Amino acid sequence: MAVKTITIDMDAYRALKRHKGEGQSFSDVIKEHLGSRSTGATLLGALADADLTEGTLDAIDEIVASRAESPASVEPL
């Protein structure tokens, strides 16, 4: 595995150390909190492996439509 050395200030180090659990590396903590970003390709791959029925797709469409009608999605005045 390739590694890269970075420099962080002491405040950042202490914050990172507070989140570090027993047996965890700093890399583990960073990945846990920042995560990996999913891409369209990631989504397509997951969907290709999923067994989506018409009923499931219809239910997803209904949820998306109901969210579009939510007062929270209305632009502020």
N, C-alpha and C positions, 0 to 999 in steps of 0.2 A: 504494500500500500504506500503510495506517495504521500509525503507530508509537506506542509508549508509552515514556516515560522511567521508569526504575526506579533506585533507589539500592541499592548493595550495598557491604559493607565491603571493605577492601583484601585480606583473606584470600580472600574469595569471588572478587574480581576476579583475583587471581593464579592461583587454581585454574582459573578459566574461561580465562584467557590461556594457561595451560599446555596446555590441550586444543585451543586454536585453531590450526588449520593454515593454511598459506599460502593466501591467497585466500578464507579462510572468514570469515564475519562472526560476531559473538558470538551473534546469533540462530540461525545455522546450528549452532553448537556446542550451544546449549541444546536445540534441536529434536532434534539427533542423540542427545544423552544422555538427554533426558527423553521423547522420542518423542511420538507422538500416541496418544491412547487410542482404542481401537476400541470401537464400540458394537454393540449388537444389530443396529441398522440396517446398520452396516458389514458385519457377518457375513452378514446376509441378502442384501445386495447382491452380495457375493462368491459366495455359494452360488447365487444366481440365474444368475450368469455361468458357473458351473462345470458341467461335463458329468459328473455323478455317476451311475455305473451301480449297479445293485443289488449287484454284487460289491464295489464300493468302499465302499458303505454298510455291507455286512456286515462287511468288514474293519475299518472304524472301530468298529463295535459290539463286535467281538472285542477290539480294543485297549482300549477303555474298560472292558469287563468284566474284562480281565486286570489292569488298574490297580487296580480296586476290590478285587481279591483280594490285592494286594501287601501284604507285611508293613509296608511304610512307611506304608500308609494306616490301619493299626490304631491306635486311640486308645491313648495311654500309660496305664499302670496308675496 
